[in-house]
Structures are given as structure tokens and as C-alpha cells.
Amino acid sequence: MVKFNTLLVRGGRPNDNSTGAVNVPIYNSSTFRYPKLGADVKWDYERSGNPTRDAVEDVCAKLENGDRGFAFSSGMAAIHAALALFKPGDHLIIGDNIYGGTFRLVNDFLKPRGLEFTEVDTQDADAVAAAFKPNTKGVYFEPVTNPLLKVSSVKQISQIAHQHNALVVVDNTFLTPYLQRPLDLGADVVLHSATKYLGGHSDFTAGMIVTKTKDLSDQIYAIQNTIGAVLAPQEANLLRRGIQTLNIRMDRHIQNAEKIIAYLQSNPKVAKIYYPTVDKASQDYQIISDEAKGAGGVLSFEVQPGLDAAKFVNSLQLIILAVSLGAAESLVEVPAFMSHFEIPKPERLKMGIKDELIRLSVGLEDADDLIADLDQAFQQI
Ligand SMILES: *Cc1c(COP(=O)(O)O)cnc(C)c1O
């Protein structure tokens, strides 16, 4: 097999048709002709499969070293499909710092339908081990969390979960297969909001699941085909195109993040920086060094108590005030007032999300310009 960077660019299926096109075309076809009644056709209806979607699913399966990929219309659709592997009466252990939309899915949708969940700090292996019950069927977590960039070990949690015959489902939106391959570390299912780094350009929403075994693939296929939140061919093509440059984008995201961190470290108005490689004595640093090739392009920081985070972000001129992450352009948000606003303040503070916390998704602009923008905004507060 060729190396990862070659797979990114060339992993898609070549010779898809007779025209010599180097890319799989956008097949705008919801239905496909049967040569004759009862023929064993590969394609029959878009919800069940479309060649453009299939091509990008195939690349993702290879990138994650999995059995099969499944592309969805959003990250949440992928998460819903992955959690549909479980049944009423099943118990799942979930990370206590997972994406807000996933919490909403769990609390407002799945719990009322009979699934049980226990929130656990997945950085604490003993706490994970202690949370198993006789009906525990799965563990769901994010190896790097949002917005505090806490790192959990896929290896260790997978080992514990498999002793209990529980499935390990990992949302690896923040790292992508370029930096970490959870299936190789023991996970059974890896999923992404492909809206973020895999797509990479803030121009569509998508989700991706990659399964480790044929049995899981068959189950997810049935769920996807039944629930139907599939990725449309136009977006499947955009995702294919985004993935081709994942490596060079991610390298630059990290390079820019490191330069910004060096600047923030020298700024007395910054109280704390959250990024897994900042504290080399930490467990986070140990795990990220052992299980990933880098920490990605998102970082958070707190301004000193009393300084106005709202005024700071309102003063930024180049960096865009917006939720989401993983795009070419730099995005900034204040979790307490934006992405995590729904969480009551006492709970939010317990999670470590202060009003002074600012999250930055570092883009691909020149780092000097990003630092100059941050610097002029600091001068306003
Ligand atoms: C954005 C995000 C999601 C949800 O994905 P959508 O594409 O917005 O539906 C899930 N998990 C993480 C970690 C995310 O950042």
C-alpha cells in the first residue's frame, strides 16, 4: 500500500468511467438503470449508494485503515447513526466534555428512548473502568476535547472497554486521520464532523464514519440506508477535494498555532493557554506524543481576570468571530457566550469554561498577520 500522503491525493478510485477524467465525476443521479429486471446492479438509488459518495467513503476507509466509510449530511447525522448501533436498555459511558450537540442528542433524544448514559472524565482511566455496568455496551468520547483540548488515551480506554466487550466509538474531528488513527489504537468506530478539517473550507456540512469490522460495516450500512441522512454528490465531491490537501493544511494549521502560542506566552494579558503540547510534563502531552502526530490547529486561552473577552473578540479585524473550526480562515469564539452558552453557568465553570476563555481555530493565513490582529485587539482591553 502507498503511504498516507499519497492516499490523500490519489486514494480515490481511478478509471471510474471511460472519459479519462482524473476525478470521479459528480453523479447527479438519484436513480440508476437496471439493464434488465432482477439484474444484480451495484447502484440502484442514491440513498443506498452513489458513486461520487462511494469514492470519498472509500478514501476515508483507507485513511483510517478501516473496513468501510460512510458519508453523512452532517457530523451530527454521523453521530446519530453511530449511536443507533445501541438499543434501549443498553448503557454507554460517554466523555464528560463531548461536543454540545452530542450532549443534546444524548439527553433530549436518546435518553427518552431508553438508552442509559454515564458521563465520565475519560482522562481518568480508573474512573472509566469504575463506570462499567452489566449492560454497558459502548464507550463514546473525543480524544481531544473542545474547547479545553483535554487529551484522552484511545489505547487505554479501548483496552478497558474490550475487557467488558463494549464497543469504542471515537469522535476524532479535532485530529483527523492525518494526526491520529483511532482504529489502529483499538477503537471500533471512528467518526468525524467532516464539516471541519476534512472538508476544510467552511463551505458545506458533512459527517463521516469509518468502521473496523465487516460486521459493524453491515450494521452502519443498514442504519444509514434506513435513516437516510446521506451526503449529496456535490458535497461528496467537495469533501474529496478537501481531503486531498489535508496534510499540507494541517501542517500549516499546527505551524501557525505554535507561532501564536509563542506570542501568547509572551503576553502578560494572557492568564492561561490550553493546547496539549504546552505543558511538557502533563499527561496530555505524554498521550498526544504517544498516540498522535500532532495536536491540531485549535487552541484556547484565558485573558486575565477582569479583562473583557467580549471586547477582545469584537476588536479583531482579520480573525472572524464565528463558531465552527478547521477551516482555511481563522475563526474565534467565546465558548461561554457562544458554543457552550446553553450550559448553565455553574456547570460551565465546573467544566473549566470561564467567561474569559477564548477559542481560536487557527487558519492558514500568514501567522504574522494573525499575531498582529491579536496584538491590536489586546491593546483594546
Ligand atoms: C462540529 C462538531 C460536531 C458536529 O458536526 P456537524 O457537522 O456540525 O453536525 C461533532 N463533533 C465535534 C467535535 C465537532 O466539532
The ligand as an SDF file (V2000), in Angstrom:
LIG
                    3D

 15 15  0  0  0  0  0  0  0  0999 V2000
  -18.8430   20.3380   14.7880 C   0  0  0  0  0  0  0  0  0  0  0  0
  -18.6650   19.1110   15.5740 C   0  0  0  0  0  0  0  0  0  0  0  0
  -19.6430   18.1040   15.5760 C   0  0  0  0  0  0  0  0  0  0  0  0
  -20.9540   18.2420   14.8380 C   0  0  0  0  0  0  0  0  0  0  0  0
  -20.7780   18.2260   13.4630 O   0  0  0  0  0  0  0  0  0  0  0  0
  -21.7500   18.9850   12.4150 P   0  0  0  0  0  0  0  0  0  0  0  0
  -21.0630   18.7730   11.1250 O   0  0  0  0  0  0  0  0  0  0  0  0
  -21.8030   20.4180   12.8580 O   0  0  0  0  0  0  0  0  0  0  0  0
  -23.0830   18.3350   12.5070 O   0  0  0  0  0  0  0  0  0  0  0  0
  -19.3840   16.9520   16.2940 C   0  0  0  0  0  0  0  0  0  0  0  0
  -18.2410   16.7890   16.9910 N   0  0  0  0  0  0  0  0  0  0  0  0
  -17.2880   17.7450   17.0340 C   0  0  0  0  0  0  0  0  0  0  0  0
  -16.0590   17.5020   17.8290 C   0  0  0  0  0  0  0  0  0  0  0  0
  -17.4650   18.9320   16.3290 C   0  0  0  0  0  0  0  0  0  0  0  0
  -16.5260   19.8830   16.3820 O   0  0  0  0  0  0  0  0  0  0  0  0
  1  2  1  0
  2  3  1  0
  2 14  2  0
  3  4  1  0
  3 10  2  0
  4  5  1  0
  5  6  1  0
  6  7  2  0
  6  8  1  0
  6  9  1  0
 10 11  1  0
 11 12  2  0
 12 13  1  0
 12 14  1  0
 14 15  1  0
M  END
$$$$
